[in-house]
Amino acid sequence: MYSESSEHPFQKPNHLTTNHMETLQIKKDIAINASPEKVWDVLTRDELVRLWYASFSEGAYAETDWQEGSKVVFKDETNNGMVARVVSNKPHELLAVEYEGLLSNGQEDTTSEEAKAVQGGRETYQLTQKDGITQMAISTDMTPEYYEMMSTAWDSALAKIKELAENQPQN
């Protein structure tokens, strides 16, 4: 169901270095029996996003309009999370964000060592359609200490994205 390569979620691919910190890249893909439009809705519509973001942190959501160049604040019930910017938005095809820092107790942090470790990391969603099936590939840069936890969380998130997209009512 999933294919995976061993790379870290908030970091550059294949052990590249970001700000002197080692990063890995998580890569996974999943076949979804739904149109790219339905999958896109699950990726960008707030009430659906909240359902699969719970795989990462209970109550997690994104504050953004998902437009290219827009800020994204990913946060959870504890008001902690990450700050990013949308670097690509091609509806029904490609969505990518680049991390700029962390959110700690509601305060944006771009200067601490922890924040610098994630800067420049990307999270990308690519959709392709063939024979009525949408293939979704994700890649996300991650620091080594979070790699295993986030890789497992992504398995859960992808299963939820698939379930939500396949069970959406017809448009």
BALOBA-1460 file (C-alpha; in Angstrom, 3 decimals):
// residues 171
<rec num="1" residu="m" x="0.000" y="0.000" z="0.000"/>
<rec num="2" residu="y" x="2.817" y="2.405" z="0.835"/>
<rec num="3" residu="s" x="6.243" y="2.763" z="-0.601"/>
<rec num="4" residu="e" x="8.863" y="4.443" z="1.462"/>
<rec num="5" residu="s" x="12.448" y="5.580" z="1.429"/>
<rec num="6" residu="s" x="14.563" y="6.325" z="4.465"/>
<rec num="7" residu="e" x="14.803" y="10.064" z="4.676"/>
<rec num="8" residu="h" x="13.946" y="12.620" z="7.422"/>
<rec num="9" residu="p" x="10.701" y="14.697" z="7.476"/>
<rec num="10" residu="f" x="11.798" y="18.287" z="8.118"/>
<rec num="11" residu="q" x="15.014" y="18.189" z="6.231"/>
<rec num="12" residu="k" x="16.687" y="18.030" z="2.865"/>
<rec num="13" residu="p" x="16.736" y="14.741" z="0.943"/>
<rec num="14" residu="n" x="19.263" y="11.986" z="1.493"/>
<rec num="15" residu="h" x="21.254" y="13.286" z="4.416"/>
<rec num="16" residu="l" x="21.825" y="16.746" z="2.988"/>
<rec num="17" residu="t" x="22.651" y="19.378" z="5.550"/>
<rec num="18" residu="t" x="20.421" y="22.315" z="6.451"/>
<rec num="19" residu="n" x="22.015" y="24.935" z="8.683"/>
<rec num="20" residu="h" x="24.666" y="22.466" z="9.867"/>
<rec num="21" residu="m" x="22.056" y="19.936" z="10.994"/>
<rec num="22" residu="e" x="21.627" y="16.521" z="9.411"/>
<rec num="23" residu="t" x="18.284" y="15.987" z="7.755"/>
<rec num="24" residu="l" x="16.534" y="13.013" z="6.254"/>
<rec num="25" residu="q" x="13.576" y="12.791" z="3.904"/>
<rec num="26" residu="i" x="10.459" y="10.708" z="4.315"/>
<rec num="27" residu="k" x="8.994" y="9.667" z="0.967"/>
<rec num="28" residu="k" x="5.767" y="7.712" z="0.671"/>
<rec num="29" residu="d" x="3.046" y="7.219" z="-1.865"/>
<rec num="30" residu="i" x="-0.442" y="5.779" z="-1.920"/>
<rec num="31" residu="a" x="-3.034" y="4.901" z="-4.575"/>
<rec num="32" residu="i" x="-6.402" y="6.532" z="-3.895"/>
<rec num="33" residu="n" x="-9.595" y="5.485" z="-5.654"/>
<rec num="34" residu="a" x="-10.822" y="9.070" z="-6.030"/>
<rec num="35" residu="s" x="-10.324" y="12.013" z="-8.376"/>
<rec num="36" residu="p" x="-7.413" y="14.425" z="-7.864"/>
<rec num="37" residu="e" x="-10.045" y="17.070" z="-7.051"/>
<rec num="38" residu="k" x="-11.343" y="15.021" z="-4.112"/>
<rec num="39" residu="v" x="-7.836" y="14.310" z="-2.851"/>
<rec num="40" residu="w" x="-7.005" y="18.028" z="-3.166"/>
<rec num="41" residu="d" x="-10.053" y="18.863" z="-1.034"/>
<rec num="42" residu="v" x="-8.775" y="16.533" z="1.686"/>
<rec num="43" residu="l" x="-5.353" y="18.228" z="1.521"/>
<rec num="44" residu="t" x="-6.647" y="21.808" z="1.664"/>
<rec num="45" residu="r" x="-10.150" y="22.021" z="3.173"/>
<rec num="46" residu="d" x="-9.870" y="22.901" z="6.859"/>
<rec num="47" residu="e" x="-12.513" y="20.534" z="8.237"/>
<rec num="48" residu="l" x="-10.907" y="17.611" z="6.350"/>
<rec num="49" residu="v" x="-7.307" y="18.671" z="7.060"/>
<rec num="50" residu="r" x="-8.018" y="18.573" z="10.803"/>
<rec num="51" residu="l" x="-9.113" y="14.926" z="10.516"/>
<rec num="52" residu="w" x="-5.834" y="13.659" z="9.078"/>
<rec num="53" residu="y" x="-3.533" y="16.128" z="10.861"/>
<rec num="54" residu="a" x="-4.661" y="14.391" z="14.067"/>
<rec num="55" residu="s" x="-2.267" y="11.597" z="12.992"/>
<rec num="56" residu="f" x="0.571" y="13.975" z="13.886"/>
<rec num="57" residu="s" x="-0.903" y="15.758" z="16.907"/>
<rec num="58" residu="e" x="-4.404" y="15.780" z="18.366"/>
<rec num="59" residu="g" x="-6.231" y="18.979" z="17.448"/>
<rec num="60" residu="a" x="-3.627" y="19.980" z="14.833"/>
<rec num="61" residu="y" x="-4.628" y="22.305" z="12.010"/>
<rec num="62" residu="a" x="-3.186" y="24.835" z="9.561"/>
<rec num="63" residu="e" x="-3.879" y="28.571" z="9.481"/>
<rec num="64" residu="t" x="-3.481" y="29.532" z="5.816"/>
<rec num="65" residu="d" x="-5.285" y="30.177" z="2.544"/>
<rec num="66" residu="w" x="-2.856" y="27.770" z="0.755"/>
<rec num="67" residu="q" x="-2.082" y="30.404" z="-1.914"/>
<rec num="68" residu="e" x="1.464" y="30.504" z="-3.299"/>
<rec num="69" residu="g" x="3.568" y="32.839" z="-1.134"/>
<rec num="70" residu="s" x="1.150" y="32.653" z="1.808"/>
<rec num="71" residu="k" x="2.254" y="31.928" z="5.346"/>
<rec num="72" residu="v" x="1.197" y="28.632" z="6.942"/>
<rec num="73" residu="v" x="1.049" y="28.177" z="10.700"/>
<rec num="74" residu="f" x="0.725" y="24.499" z="11.626"/>
<rec num="75" residu="k" x="-0.335" y="24.225" z="15.255"/>
<rec num="76" residu="d" x="-2.050" y="22.009" z="17.778"/>
<rec num="77" residu="e" x="-4.101" y="22.434" z="20.949"/>
<rec num="78" residu="t" x="-0.957" y="23.362" z="22.905"/>
<rec num="79" residu="n" x="-0.310" y="26.311" z="20.519"/>
<rec num="80" residu="n" x="2.949" y="24.683" z="19.381"/>
<rec num="81" residu="g" x="3.903" y="23.752" z="15.851"/>
<rec num="82" residu="m" x="5.712" y="25.015" z="12.781"/>
<rec num="83" residu="v" x="5.724" y="28.071" z="10.564"/>
<rec num="84" residu="a" x="6.086" y="27.683" z="6.809"/>
<rec num="85" residu="r" x="5.364" y="29.353" z="3.470"/>
<rec num="86" residu="v" x="3.488" y="27.912" z="0.481"/>
<rec num="87" residu="v" x="6.102" y="27.655" z="-2.293"/>
<rec num="88" residu="s" x="3.951" y="25.840" z="-4.850"/>
<rec num="89" residu="n" x="0.209" y="25.497" z="-5.355"/>
<rec num="90" residu="k" x="-0.916" y="23.888" z="-8.608"/>
<rec num="91" residu="p" x="-4.492" y="22.813" z="-7.856"/>
<rec num="92" residu="h" x="-5.099" y="19.062" z="-8.100"/>
<rec num="93" residu="e" x="-1.389" y="18.474" z="-8.915"/>
<rec num="94" residu="l" x="1.187" y="19.911" z="-6.513"/>
<rec num="95" residu="l" x="1.266" y="21.529" z="-3.088"/>
<rec num="96" residu="a" x="4.564" y="22.365" z="-1.385"/>
<rec num="97" residu="v" x="5.541" y="24.316" z="1.704"/>
<rec num="98" residu="e" x="8.941" y="25.356" z="3.005"/>
<rec num="99" residu="y" x="9.569" y="25.575" z="6.746"/>
<rec num="100" residu="e" x="10.657" y="28.911" z="8.203"/>
<rec num="101" residu="g" x="10.650" y="28.136" z="11.915"/>
<rec num="102" residu="l" x="8.747" y="26.863" z="14.924"/>
<rec num="103" residu="l" x="5.745" y="27.954" z="16.944"/>
<rec num="104" residu="s" x="6.257" y="27.711" z="20.708"/>
<rec num="105" residu="n" x="3.428" y="28.710" z="23.050"/>
<rec num="106" residu="g" x="1.942" y="30.756" z="20.216"/>
<rec num="107" residu="q" x="5.174" y="32.655" z="19.547"/>
<rec num="108" residu="e" x="6.973" y="32.316" z="16.222"/>
<rec num="109" residu="d" x="10.622" y="31.310" z="16.547"/>
<rec num="110" residu="t" x="13.021" y="31.642" z="13.612"/>
<rec num="111" residu="t" x="16.247" y="32.229" z="15.542"/>
<rec num="112" residu="s" x="16.761" y="29.334" z="17.996"/>
<rec num="113" residu="e" x="18.951" y="26.378" z="17.059"/>
<rec num="114" residu="e" x="15.824" y="24.204" z="16.908"/>
<rec num="115" residu="a" x="14.117" y="26.641" z="14.520"/>
<rec num="116" residu="k" x="17.213" y="26.955" z="12.342"/>
<rec num="117" residu="a" x="17.361" y="23.152" z="12.103"/>
<rec num="118" residu="v" x="14.032" y="23.047" z="10.220"/>
<rec num="119" residu="q" x="14.511" y="26.141" z="8.036"/>
<rec num="120" residu="g" x="14.578" y="25.338" z="4.343"/>
<rec num="121" residu="g" x="12.957" y="21.947" z="4.894"/>
<rec num="122" residu="r" x="10.080" y="21.132" z="2.576"/>
<rec num="123" residu="e" x="6.848" y="19.178" z="2.617"/>
<rec num="124" residu="t" x="5.496" y="18.268" z="-0.825"/>
<rec num="125" residu="y" x="2.319" y="16.599" z="-2.063"/>
<rec num="126" residu="q" x="2.226" y="15.474" z="-5.714"/>
<rec num="127" residu="l" x="-0.919" y="14.079" z="-7.356"/>
<rec num="128" residu="t" x="-1.060" y="12.141" z="-10.629"/>
<rec num="129" residu="q" x="-4.040" y="10.353" z="-12.131"/>
<rec num="130" residu="k" x="-4.150" y="7.197" z="-14.189"/>
<rec num="131" residu="d" x="-7.157" y="5.021" z="-15.002"/>
<rec num="132" residu="g" x="-9.368" y="6.725" z="-12.411"/>
<rec num="133" residu="i" x="-6.848" y="6.249" z="-9.592"/>
<rec num="134" residu="t" x="-5.000" y="9.170" z="-8.030"/>
<rec num="135" residu="q" x="-1.447" y="8.424" z="-6.976"/>
<rec num="136" residu="m" x="-0.343" y="10.725" z="-4.181"/>
<rec num="137" residu="a" x="3.361" y="11.012" z="-3.397"/>
<rec num="138" residu="i" x="4.543" y="12.909" z="-0.333"/>
<rec num="139" residu="s" x="8.015" y="13.904" z="0.682"/>
<rec num="140" residu="t" x="8.934" y="15.736" z="3.838"/>
<rec num="141" residu="d" x="12.255" y="16.780" z="5.304"/>
<rec num="142" residu="m" x="12.848" y="15.745" z="8.916"/>
<rec num="143" residu="t" x="15.525" y="15.796" z="11.574"/>
<rec num="144" residu="p" x="16.871" y="12.345" z="12.517"/>
<rec num="145" residu="e" x="15.446" y="12.400" z="16.045"/>
<rec num="146" residu="y" x="11.876" y="12.715" z="14.695"/>
<rec num="147" residu="y" x="12.247" y="10.485" z="11.645"/>
<rec num="148" residu="e" x="10.802" y="7.214" z="12.974"/>
<rec num="149" residu="m" x="7.922" y="8.872" z="14.820"/>
<rec num="150" residu="m" x="6.989" y="11.032" z="11.830"/>
<rec num="151" residu="s" x="7.336" y="8.162" z="9.346"/>
<rec num="152" residu="t" x="4.832" y="6.156" z="11.404"/>
<rec num="153" residu="a" x="2.540" y="9.196" z="11.703"/>
<rec num="154" residu="w" x="2.638" y="9.605" z="7.902"/>
<rec num="155" residu="d" x="1.471" y="6.002" z="7.434"/>
<rec num="156" residu="s" x="-1.562" y="6.825" z="9.569"/>
<rec num="157" residu="a" x="-2.130" y="10.195" z="7.841"/>
<rec num="158" residu="l" x="-2.001" y="8.654" z="4.348"/>
<rec num="159" residu="a" x="-4.510" y="5.969" z="5.313"/>
<rec num="160" residu="k" x="-6.823" y="8.704" z="6.638"/>
<rec num="161" residu="i" x="-6.377" y="10.865" z="3.499"/>
<rec num="162" residu="k" x="-7.254" y="7.820" z="1.365"/>
<rec num="163" residu="e" x="-10.326" y="7.033" z="3.496"/>
<rec num="164" residu="l" x="-11.552" y="10.639" z="3.431"/>
<rec num="165" residu="a" x="-11.050" y="11.080" z="-0.335"/>
<rec num="166" residu="e" x="-12.647" y="7.756" z="-1.239"/>
<rec num="167" residu="n" x="-15.682" y="8.398" z="0.952"/>
<rec num="168" residu="q" x="-16.425" y="11.987" z="-0.044"/>
<rec num="169" residu="p" x="-19.822" y="12.487" z="-1.669"/>
<rec num="170" residu="q" x="-19.885" y="13.088" z="-5.416"/>
<rec num="171" residu="n" x="-19.409" y="16.746" z="-6.346"/>
